Amino acid sequence: MAPPSDPPRPRRSGGSILRVLLPIAVLIVVAVSVGSWLQFTERQAVDTVHTAGSSAGDRVDVAAVVQRVDALANELVLRVWVIPRGTLGEAEGAAPVADLSLQTSGATLGDLEFTAHERLATRDVQVALTGGSISDYPFDTYETDIAFRARLGGKQVPVRLLFSNDDTLFSVSAEPAPSRQEAVVAVRLSRSGSLLVFAVFMMVVMWALAASVLLGAWYLTTRSKGVVWPALAWMAATLFALAAFRNTAPGTPPIGCVLDWFAFLWAETIIALCLITVVISGVRTALLPDATEPAR
């Protein structure tokens, strides 16, 4: 008599697969939508131009753009483009009609001098920052005052300041101060939203890796698995990979910042202790049969 054939395996219905794929698709769409909105709002903030000073017809326009913020040196690099308007300039604002002097605030390193009838070129100036420390990374904030006062041919003339930011690692807010002829803005700088999200993500990943290694070490030591070389290789690789991962933090923060004390240093300590504990426990377990073996 022939043996009974195995019953056919039930096929998975398309509805069950759809119930799995549909939430994944919705999650992807929501994540992309939120990311697009965050990127758009951050781009709008970067493109914002803050205006301060006079709106008179005969004035000197100063377009000041933040090129780079050096938090370690507590300064920023400001690119300045000067355009005399109305009767103060010639060749459609390409040159001043007389010697032009731009006096800056105390935080700015040096004033700007331009010769009459010569084409104006952009200048880069350094501005000192106050009220912040890079050790607070990624939650560090800085402040400074930027001011311009113009003298054309020895006489003070109105100034309008057009201030914007091109450093994607920082978000800038500018508060214009009331003034008749000079232009003054109080500037506050903080880390951009994308950098802040990435730094927080890095801290979460560091703690997650440390917890994974801790669970693996607990399993190996409580089950008396001996020296498990693949597990030791994974723990050692995680120990060194975490240091390389930390060095990818945007803005190159120094050792000892908030990122380190909140996650990195503790994660490295946990992983190193787990690695040492697993090695000691594994060696003791491996040597145990030799110690209990009867002597011949």
Residue pairs with C-beta under 8 A, 6 or more apart in sequence:
38 193
38 194
38 197
39 194
41 193
42 171
42 192
42 193
42 194
45 171
46 164
46 165
46 166
46 168
47 164
48 164
49 162
49 163
49 164
50 161
50 162
50 163
50 164
50 174
50 176
50 185
51 160
51 161
51 162
51 163
51 176
52 160
52 161
52 163
52 174
52 176
52 177
52 179
52 183
52 184
52 185
53 59
53 148
53 158
53 159
53 160
53 161
53 176
53 179
53 181
53 182
53 183
53 184
54 158
54 159
54 160
54 179
54 180
54 181
54 183
55 160
56 86
56 158
57 85
57 86
58 85
58 86
58 87
58 88
58 157
58 158
59 84
59 85
59 86
59 88
59 157
59 158
59 159
59 160
60 82
60 83
60 84
60 85
60 88
60 100
60 102
60 150
60 152
60 157
60 158
60 159
60 160
61 82
61 83
61 84
61 85
61 93
61 159
61 160
61 162
62 80
62 81
62 82
62 83
62 102
62 148
62 150
62 159
62 160
62 161
62 162
62 183
63 80
63 81
63 82
63 83
63 162
63 164
64 78
64 79
64 80
64 81
64 146
64 148
64 161
64 162
64 163
64 164
65 78
65 79
65 81
65 163
65 164
65 165
65 166
66 76
66 77
66 78
66 79
66 164
66 165
66 166
66 167
66 170
66 172
67 76
67 77
67 78
67 79
67 124
67 166
67 167
68 76
68 77
68 167
69 76
69 77
69 129
69 142
69 167
69 169
69 170
69 189
70 76
70 77
71 129
71 132
71 134
71 137
71 140
71 142
71 251
72 134
72 252
72 254
74 128
74 129
74 130
74 132
74 142
75 126
75 127
75 128
75 129
76 126
76 127
76 129
76 144
76 167
76 189
77 124
77 125
77 126
77 127
78 108
78 124
78 125
78 126
78 127
78 146
79 122
79 123
79 124
80 102
80 112
80 122
80 123
80 124
80 125
81 120
81 122
82 100
82 102
82 112
82 114
82 120
82 123
83 89
83 93
83 120
84 93
84 95
84 96
84 97
84 100
84 120
84 152
85 93
87 97
88 96
88 97
88 152
88 157
89 95
89 96
89 97
90 96
90 97
90 117
91 119
93 120
94 119
94 120
95 116
95 117
95 118
95 119
95 120
96 114
96 116
96 117
96 120
96 152
97 116
97 117
97 152
97 153
98 116
98 152
98 153
99 113
99 114
99 115
99 116
99 152
99 153
99 154
100 113
100 114
100 116
100 150
100 151
100 152
101 111
101 112
101 113
101 114
101 150
101 151
101 152
102 111
102 112
102 113
102 114
102 148
102 149
102 150
103 111
103 148
103 149
103 150
103 151
104 110
104 111
104 112
104 125
104 146
104 147
104 148
104 149
105 145
105 146
105 147
105 184
106 145
107 127
107 128
107 129
107 130
107 144
107 145
107 146
108 125
108 126
108 127
108 128
108 146
108 147
109 125
109 126
109 127
109 128
110 125
112 123
112 125
114 120
116 153
127 144
127 146
128 144
129 142
129 143
129 144
129 189
130 142
130 143
130 144
131 141
131 142
131 143
132 140
132 141
132 142
132 143
132 189
133 140
134 140
134 253
134 254
134 257
135 254
135 256
135 257
135 258
136 257
136 258
137 191
137 199
137 249
137 251
137 253
137 257
137 258
137 259
138 191
138 195
138 196
138 199
138 200
138 249
138 251
138 253
138 257
138 258
138 259
139 191
139 196
139 258
140 190
140 191
141 188
141 189
141 190
142 188
142 189
142 190
143 186
143 187
143 188
143 189
144 187
144 189
145 184
145 185
145 186
145 187
146 161
146 163
146 184
146 185
146 187
147 182
147 183
147 184
147 185
148 159
148 161
148 182
148 183
149 156
149 159
149 181
149 182
150 156
150 157
150 158
150 159
150 181
150 182
151 157
156 181
157 181
158 180
158 181
159 181
159 182
159 183
160 183
161 176
161 183
161 184
161 185
163 174
163 185
163 187
165 171
165 172
168 192
168 194
169 191
169 192
169 195
169 250
169 251
170 189
170 190
170 191
170 192
171 189
171 190
171 191
171 192
171 193
172 187
172 188
172 189
173 187
173 188
174 185
174 186
174 187
174 188
175 185
175 186
175 187
175 188
176 183
176 184
176 185
177 184
177 185
177 186
191 199
191 251
195 250
195 251
198 249
198 250
199 249
199 250
199 259
202 245
202 246
202 249
202 259
202 263
203 259
203 262
203 263
203 264
204 263
205 245
206 242
206 245
206 246
206 263
206 264
206 267
207 263
207 266
207 267
209 238
209 242
209 267
209 271
210 266
210 267
210 270
210 271
212 238
213 235
213 238
213 270
213 271
213 274
213 275
214 270
214 274
216 231
216 234
216 235
216 274
216 278
217 235
217 274
217 275
217 277
217 278
219 225
220 228
220 231
220 278
220 281
220 282
221 277
221 278
221 281
224 281
224 285
225 231
225 282
225 285
226 282
226 285
226 286
227 279
227 282
227 283
227 285
227 286
228 278
228 282
231 278
232 275
232 278
232 279
232 282
235 271
235 274
235 275
235 278
236 275
238 271
239 268
239 271
239 272
239 275
242 264
242 267
242 268
242 271
243 268
246 259
246 260
246 264
249 259
253 259
